[in-house]
Amino acid sequence: QSQLVESGGDVVQAGGSLRLSCASSVGTFINYAMAWFRQAPGKGREYVAAISWSGTNADYADSVKGRFTISRDNAKKMMYLQMNSLKSEDTAVYYCAATRSSGWNSGLESNYYYWGQGTQVTVSS
């Protein structure tokens, strides 16, 4: 049973918006920095965005900067990814991940200990 559960994936037209959610049951939520990664068909998993323990700091991949916003609600043990101006190249399975590593904003998968099972986002052109 996964300790991170993503939801909100859907089929959306290019230019549209979508909000993904990640529910966490990984220990004390505020002790973990969180991130979103994605994997497109036939490609490796890539970093999308990360957010610090308190939510004060966020980091984004260049490909989504200005279009996506990561946020978290520590009281609800939830993390979100607001995706605007979606493009066909955003089509992927999106995964949430958790870490206690100081390298939370390095973009490296290896820094993340816990992973969800993913939610599919399909952007039609």
Disulfide bonds with the S-S distance in Angstrom:
Cys22-Cys96 2.15
